[in-house]
Amino acid sequence: MIRDLIIKSRSYRRFYQDAAIEHETLRGLVDLARLSPAAGNLQPLKYILTCEPKKNALIYPHLAWAGYLKDWPGPDEGERPSADIIILGDREVSQSIDCDHGIAAQSILLGATEKGLGGCIIGSIQRKGLQKALAIPARYEILLVLALGKPREMVVIETVGATGDIKYWRDSDDIHHVPKRPLDEIIID
Ligand SMILES: Cc1cc2nc3c(=O)[nH]c(=O)nc-3n(C[C@H](O)[C@H](O)[C@H](O)COP(=O)(O)O)c2cc1C
């Protein structure tokens, strides 16, 4: 079952923007992150949650989408995320965050998938601009943004081909393909 959940939990970048997500749902997802591993159990991560269109609109311009899809600047109005979770590092708890935010992000995305939602981890962020737009105090470092919503696209996994190209791509039916390296290539011993 965990395998099915992980296979279903793809990076989705187009959503039914009108499909609202409750604030309580976002709190439940962050609770999964709260229960996840933390280096030294320091738990330096803090979160900003939004499911309000106006606040979502403040976040959207600071995110970069699907760098390999050169002709696609990101989701159009109407297919943008209906919620975002911003993962922050609290410098007053710890100056270095290790990889806690990656683990937190995956816990949240798996939880979202289980609820029939989907999302994308965004690391390519105009951090200064976003910090200012939301008046986030300087003690918090923006680590990741999780864009969330009800997925409006099909994403399929395939095996990396003979050329070794790992770039994701979209076909003429607008299906998003994600090449994954085969198991025998990544287990080296
Ligand atoms: C740390 C991290 C940062 C990422 N940053 C971005 C990003 O800035 N923009 C984006 O569109 N996707 C981003 N992604 C999503 C990856 O592109 C995606 O995971 C990859 O293409 C594989 O697709 P999959 O998640 O469906 O397996 C990021 C993923 C990770 C793990």
The ligand as an SDF file (V2000), in Angstrom:
LIG
                    3D

 31 33  0  0  0  0  0  0  0  0999 V2000
   13.7520   19.6390   -3.2290 C   0  0  0  0  0  0  0  0  0  0  0  0
   12.8440   19.7400   -4.4240 C   0  0  0  0  0  0  0  0  0  0  0  0
   12.6720   20.9530   -5.0500 C   0  0  0  0  0  0  0  0  0  0  0  0
   11.8080   21.0570   -6.1280 C   0  0  0  0  0  0  0  0  0  0  0  0
   11.6080   22.2900   -6.6880 N   0  0  0  0  0  0  0  0  0  0  0  0
   10.7350   22.4120   -7.7140 C   0  0  0  0  0  0  0  0  0  0  0  0
   10.4710   23.7030   -8.2580 C   0  0  0  0  0  0  0  0  0  0  0  0
   11.0370   24.7160   -7.8400 O   0  0  0  0  0  0  0  0  0  0  0  0
    9.5660   23.7940   -9.2730 N   0  0  0  0  0  0  0  0  0  0  0  0
    8.9030   22.6790   -9.7500 C   0  0  0  0  0  0  0  0  0  0  0  0
    8.0690   22.8370  -10.6550 O   0  0  0  0  0  0  0  0  0  0  0  0
    9.1540   21.4480   -9.2640 N   0  0  0  0  0  0  0  0  0  0  0  0
   10.0400   21.2860   -8.2550 C   0  0  0  0  0  0  0  0  0  0  0  0
   10.2680   20.0450   -7.7090 N   0  0  0  0  0  0  0  0  0  0  0  0
    9.5540   18.8690   -8.2350 C   0  0  0  0  0  0  0  0  0  0  0  0
   10.4680   17.9890   -9.0960 C   0  0  0  0  0  0  0  0  0  0  0  0
   10.6190   18.5940  -10.3490 O   0  0  0  0  0  0  0  0  0  0  0  0
    9.8280   16.5860   -9.2260 C   0  0  0  0  0  0  0  0  0  0  0  0
    9.8850   15.9630   -7.9680 O   0  0  0  0  0  0  0  0  0  0  0  0
   10.5240   15.7330  -10.2840 C   0  0  0  0  0  0  0  0  0  0  0  0
   10.3040   16.2610  -11.5690 O   0  0  0  0  0  0  0  0  0  0  0  0
   10.0620   14.2900  -10.2740 C   0  0  0  0  0  0  0  0  0  0  0  0
    8.6640   14.2150  -10.4450 O   0  0  0  0  0  0  0  0  0  0  0  0
    7.8030   13.4170   -9.3890 P   0  0  0  0  0  0  0  0  0  0  0  0
    7.7990   14.2280   -8.1080 O   0  0  0  0  0  0  0  0  0  0  0  0
    6.4450   13.3050   -9.9660 O   0  0  0  0  0  0  0  0  0  0  0  0
    8.4680   12.1100   -9.1600 O   0  0  0  0  0  0  0  0  0  0  0  0
   11.1270   19.9150   -6.6290 C   0  0  0  0  0  0  0  0  0  0  0  0
   11.3140   18.6890   -5.9920 C   0  0  0  0  0  0  0  0  0  0  0  0
   12.1520   18.5900   -4.8980 C   0  0  0  0  0  0  0  0  0  0  0  0
   12.3220   17.2540   -4.2120 C   0  0  0  0  0  0  0  0  0  0  0  0
  1  2  1  0
  2  3  1  0
  2 30  2  0
  3  4  2  0
  4  5  1  0
  4 28  1  0
  5  6  2  0
  6  7  1  0
  6 13  1  0
  7  8  2  0
  7  9  1  0
  9 10  1  0
 10 11  2  0
 10 12  1  0
 12 13  2  0
 13 14  1  0
 14 15  1  0
 14 28  1  0
 15 16  1  0
 16 17  1  0
 16 18  1  0
 18 19  1  0
 18 20  1  0
 20 21  1  0
 20 22  1  0
 22 23  1  0
 23 24  1  0
 24 25  2  0
 24 26  1  0
 24 27  1  0
 28 29  2  0
 29 30  1  0
 30 31  1  0
M  END
$$$$
